[in-house]
Amino acid sequence: MDFNYDLFETVVITANMPDHGVLAGDLGAVVDVHSRPQRAYEVEFVNPDGTTRALLTLAPSQIRKLSLGDVLTTRQLPLAA
């Protein structure tokens, strides 16, 4: 089921994108919403120092809302390659 996401909402990516250093389960923030030609979300993934690691345009099916069952964790960046 696709949801609508708000600007600046924290989301979870559901797809691996190792070329961008992003793996399923990583957290990102919605920084733009596109409605044409189809709904898509610009999602920013950041490093601990606040610099951008990746800025990806994702379909609604590639992200999901955070849930109470989620566990937040970290990993070293080389593990995403």
GUTOR-367412 format. One record per atom (N, C-alpha, C): atom name; residue number from 1; residue in three letters; x, z, y. Coordinates in steps of 0.1 Angstrom, whole numbers, always signed. Layout:
<pts>
  zalum  pator  bami     xx     zz     yy
     CA    NUM   ALA      X      Z      Y
...
</pts>
This chain:
<pts>
  zalum  pator  bami     xx     zz     yy
      N      1   MET     +8     +0    -12
     CA      1   MET     +0     +0     +0
      C      1   MET     +9     +0    +12
      N      2   ASP     +6     -9    +21
     CA      2   ASP    +14    -10    +34
      C      2   ASP     +8     +0    +44
      N      3   PHE    +16     +6    +52
     CA      3   PHE    +12    +15    +62
      C      3   PHE    +16     +9    +76
      N      4   ASN    +10    +14    +86
     CA      4   ASN    +15    +11   +100
      C      4   ASN    +25    +22   +103
      N      5   TYR    +36    +18   +110
     CA      5   TYR    +46    +28   +114
      C      5   TYR    +46    +28   +129
      N      6   ASP    +49    +40   +134
     CA      6   ASP    +50    +42   +149
      C      6   ASP    +64    +40   +153
      N      7   LEU    +65    +36   +166
     CA      7   LEU    +78    +35   +172
      C      7   LEU    +85    +49   +171
      N      8   PHE    +98    +49   +167
     CA      8   PHE   +106    +60   +166
      C      8   PHE   +103    +69   +154
      N      9   GLU    +94    +65   +145
     CA      9   GLU    +91    +72   +133
      C      9   GLU   +102    +71   +123
      N     10   THR   +106    +82   +117
     CA     10   THR   +116    +82   +106
      C     10   THR   +109    +77    +94
      N     11   VAL   +116    +67    +87
     CA     11   VAL   +111    +61    +75
      C     11   VAL   +122    +61    +64
      N     12   VAL   +118    +58    +52
     CA     12   VAL   +127    +57    +41
      C     12   VAL   +128    +43    +36
      N     13   ILE   +139    +37    +35
     CA     13   ILE   +140    +23    +29
      C     13   ILE   +139    +24    +14
      N     14   THR   +131    +14     +9
     CA     14   THR   +129    +14     -6
      C     14   THR   +137     +4    -13
      N     15   ALA   +145     -4     -6
     CA     15   ALA   +153    -15    -12
      C     15   ALA   +168    -12     -9
      N     16   ASN   +177    -16    -18
     CA     16   ASN   +191    -15    -16
      C     16   ASN   +195    -27     -8
      N     17   MET   +204    -24     +2
     CA     17   MET   +210    -35    +11
      C     17   MET   +224    -31    +12
      N     18   PRO   +232    -32     +1
     CA     18   PRO   +246    -28     +1
      C     18   PRO   +255    -36    +11
      N     19   ASP   +251    -48    +14
     CA     19   ASP   +259    -56    +24
      C     19   ASP   +258    -50    +38
      N     20   HIS   +248    -41    +40
     CA     20   HIS   +246    -35    +53
      C     20   HIS   +250    -20    +52
      N     21   GLY   +254    -15    +40
     CA     21   GLY   +257     -1    +39
      C     21   GLY   +245     +8    +38
      N     22   VAL   +234     +2    +33
     CA     22   VAL   +221     +9    +32
      C     22   VAL   +216     +8    +18
      N     23   LEU   +212    +20    +13
     CA     23   LEU   +207    +21     -1
      C     23   LEU   +193    +27     -1
      N     24   ALA   +185    +23    -11
     CA     24   ALA   +171    +29    -12
      C     24   ALA   +172    +44    -11
      N     25   GLY   +164    +50     -2
     CA     25   GLY   +164    +64     +0
      C     25   GLY   +170    +68    +13
      N     26   ASP   +177    +59    +19
     CA     26   ASP   +183    +62    +32
      C     26   ASP   +172    +63    +43
      N     27   LEU   +175    +72    +53
     CA     27   LEU   +165    +74    +64
      C     27   LEU   +169    +65    +76
      N     28   GLY   +159    +59    +82
     CA     28   GLY   +161    +51    +94
      C     28   GLY   +150    +54   +104
      N     29   ALA   +151    +49   +116
     CA     29   ALA   +141    +51   +126
      C     29   ALA   +136    +37   +130
      N     30   VAL   +123    +36   +132
     CA     30   VAL   +116    +24   +136
      C     30   VAL   +119    +23   +151
      N     31   VAL   +126    +12   +155
     CA     31   VAL   +129    +10   +169
      C     31   VAL   +122     -2   +176
      N     32   ASP   +115    -10   +167
     CA     32   ASP   +107    -20   +173
      C     32   ASP    +97    -24   +162
      N     33   VAL    +85    -29   +167
     CA     33   VAL    +75    -34   +158
      C     33   VAL    +71    -48   +161
      N     34   HIS    +72    -57   +151
     CA     34   HIS    +68    -71   +153
      C     34   HIS    +55    -74   +146
      N     35   SER    +47    -81   +152
     CA     35   SER    +34    -85   +147
      C     35   SER    +32   -100   +143
      N     36   ARG    +42   -108   +148
     CA     36   ARG    +41   -122   +145
      C     36   ARG    +55   -127   +141
      N     37   PRO    +56   -136   +132
     CA     37   PRO    +45   -143   +125
      C     37   PRO    +38   -134   +115
      N     38   GLN    +45   -123   +112
     CA     38   GLN    +39   -113   +103
      C     38   GLN    +44    -99   +107
      N     39   ARG    +37    -89   +102
     CA     39   ARG    +42    -75   +106
      C     39   ARG    +56    -72   +100
      N     40   ALA    +64    -67   +108
     CA     40   ALA    +78    -63   +104
      C     40   ALA    +83    -52   +113
      N     41   TYR    +93    -45   +108
     CA     41   TYR    +98    -34   +116
      C     41   TYR   +113    -35   +117
      N     42   GLU   +118    -33   +130
     CA     42   GLU   +132    -32   +132
      C     42   GLU   +135    -17   +130
      N     43   VAL   +144    -15   +120
     CA     43   VAL   +148     -1   +116
      C     43   VAL   +163     +1   +118
      N     44   GLU   +166    +12   +125
     CA     44   GLU   +180    +15   +128
      C     44   GLU   +185    +26   +119
      N     45   PHE   +196    +24   +113
     CA     45   PHE   +203    +34   +104
      C     45   PHE   +215    +39   +111
      N     46   VAL   +217    +52   +113
     CA     46   VAL   +228    +57   +121
      C     46   VAL   +238    +65   +113
      N     47   ASN   +250    +65   +118
     CA     47   ASN   +261    +74   +112
      C     47   ASN   +259    +88   +118
      N     48   PRO   +266    +98   +112
     CA     48   PRO   +264   +112   +117
      C     48   PRO   +268   +113   +131
      N     49   ASP   +277   +105   +137
     CA     49   ASP   +280   +106   +151
      C     49   ASP   +271    +99   +160
      N     50   GLY   +260    +93   +155
     CA     50   GLY   +250    +87   +163
      C     50   GLY   +252    +72   +165
      N     51   THR   +263    +66   +160
     CA     51   THR   +265    +52   +161
      C     51   THR   +257    +44   +151
      N     52   THR   +253    +32   +154
     CA     52   THR   +245    +24   +145
      C     52   THR   +253    +19   +134
      N     53   ARG   +248    +22   +122
     CA     53   ARG   +254    +16   +109
      C     53   ARG   +248     +3   +106
      N     54   ALA   +235     +2   +108
     CA     54   ALA   +228    -11   +105
      C     54   ALA   +215    -11   +113
      N     55   LEU   +211    -23   +117
     CA     55   LEU   +199    -26   +123
      C     55   LEU   +192    -37   +116
      N     56   LEU   +181    -34   +108
     CA     56   LEU   +175    -44    +99
      C     56   LEU   +161    -46   +103
      N     57   THR   +156    -58   +101
     CA     57   THR   +142    -62   +102
      C     57   THR   +137    -61    +88
      N     58   LEU   +127    -53    +86
     CA     58   LEU   +122    -50    +73
      C     58   LEU   +107    -52    +72
      N     59   ALA   +102    -57    +61
     CA     59   ALA    +88    -58    +58
      C     59   ALA    +82    -44    +55
      N     60   PRO    +69    -42    +57
     CA     60   PRO    +63    -30    +54
      C     60   PRO    +65    -25    +40
      N     61   SER    +66    -34    +31
     CA     61   SER    +69    -31    +17
      C     61   SER    +83    -25    +14
      N     62   GLN    +92    -27    +24
     CA     62   GLN   +106    -23    +22
      C     62   GLN   +108     -9    +27
      N     63   ILE    +98     -3    +33
     CA     63   ILE   +100    +11    +39
      C     63   ILE    +87    +19    +35
      N     64   ARG    +89    +32    +36
     CA     64   ARG    +78    +41    +33
      C     64   ARG    +79    +54    +42
      N     65   LYS    +68    +61    +43
     CA     65   LYS    +68    +73    +51
      C     65   LYS    +75    +84    +43
      N     66   LEU    +80    +94    +50
     CA     66   LEU    +86   +106    +44
      C     66   LEU    +75   +113    +37
      N     67   SER    +78   +120    +26
     CA     67   SER    +67   +128    +20
      C     67   SER    +73   +142    +18
      N     68   LEU    +64   +152    +15
     CA     68   LEU    +68   +166    +13
      C     68   LEU    +77   +167     +0
      N     69   GLY    +76   +157     -9
     CA     69   GLY    +84   +158    -21
      C     69   GLY    +98   +152    -19
      N     70   ASP   +101   +147     -7
     CA     70   ASP   +115   +141     -5
      C     70   ASP   +125   +152     -4
      N     71   VAL   +137   +150     -8
     CA     71   VAL   +148   +158     -7
      C     71   VAL   +158   +151     +2
      N     72   LEU   +162   +156    +13
     CA     72   LEU   +172   +150    +22
      C     72   LEU   +186   +153    +17
      N     73   THR   +195   +143    +17
     CA     73   THR   +208   +145    +12
      C     73   THR   +217   +135    +19
      N     74   THR   +230   +136    +16
     CA     74   THR   +240   +127    +22
      C     74   THR   +249   +121    +11
      N     75   ARG   +256   +111    +14
     CA     75   ARG   +266   +105     +5
      C     75   ARG   +277    +99    +14
      N     76   GLN   +288    +96     +8
     CA     76   GLN   +299    +89    +15
      C     76   GLN   +295    +75    +16
      N     77   LEU   +298    +68    +28
     CA     77   LEU   +295    +54    +30
      C     77   LEU   +300    +45    +19
      N     78   PRO   +313    +47    +14
     CA     78   PRO   +318    +37     +4
      C     78   PRO   +308    +36     -8
      N     79   LEU   +300    +46    -11
     CA     79   LEU   +291    +45    -22
      C     79   LEU   +280    +35    -21
      N     80   ALA   +278    +30     -8
     CA     80   ALA   +268    +20     -6
      C     80   ALA   +273     +6     -7
      N     81   ALA   +286     +5     -9
     CA     81   ALA   +291     -9    -10
      C     81   ALA   +291    -14    -24
</pts>
